[in-house]
Amino acid sequence: MAVFTSPFPSLCLCAALGLLAPAQLQAADADADLAKQLANPVASLISVPLQANWDTGIGVNDASRFTLNVQPVIPFDLNEDWNLIVRTILPIIDAESPAPGIDDATGLGDTLQSFFFSPKQPVGGWTLAAGPALLWPTGTDDLLGSGKWGAGPTALALKQSGPWTWGVLANHVWSYAGEDDRGEVNATFIQPFAAYVAKTGTTLSLSAESTYDWEARQWTVPLNVVLSQLFKVGSQPVQAFVGGRWYAEGPTGGPEWGLRAGVTFLFPL
């Protein structure tokens, strides 16, 4: 369930040679600060990532699956001590038939919405957040959604030191209502992650979006490597990203590898 172009821009070379004017250095520092906020899933920053994922090697048909995740993250200032961050993931899916007798499917998947309550000040140097996660049965086809309403806890812990950000995001969702003829949802999601942010706003991130299905007793573990670059279109800050993933573990007939690319629109508060 679940984002993160040019890897060697001229700005990076100029900075390394000490050839940037003070205004350029300030712009570079601002880009790095904004990129570091993006590496924090609960930063006080409105962001709208459009994350495109393409996976292949699915089923006996060696099928492909394209998923566009629309993932707005919106913070709310509750009081002088606490923020509420609402993170929504709405998947738009185009899935080829994985086996004979199963049709292709295109439409919406299920929506996962997380509500993180986070203290504004780090605790012992760590940014902490926790709250409920809700699963909405917005899937438009049996192949794309669970047909179940679900809920459970979610939590995040991360630390930022210099150019580095690392931590873990987790949730567990149980189904509590929905279509009687569909399987129950009982799944744990664990995402350890690490990111390095250069002063040019270039970010290299590593993560494992691991899911354990307690009903099937099966892990699905894609390992992701993503390179992203922050830039501006006029006055609008945007982050573009591209990367790949390899499935270290998964069910029989699951995807073997995939690609990820997209853009994130940023609205600093």
Secondary structure, 3 states (H helix, E strand, C coil): CCCCCCCCCHHHHHHHHCCCCHHHHHHHHHHHHHHHHHCCCCCCEEEEEEEEEEEEEECCCCEEEEEEEECCEEEEECCCCEEEEEEEEEEEEEECCCCCCCCCEEEECCEEEEEEEEECCCECCEEEEEEEEEEECCCCCCCCCCCEEEEEEEEEEEEEECCEEEEEEEEEEEEEEECCCCCCCEEEEEEEEEEEECCCCEEEEEEECEEEECCCCEEEEEEEEEEEEEEEECCEEEEEEEEEEEEEECCCCCCCEEEEEEEEEEEEC
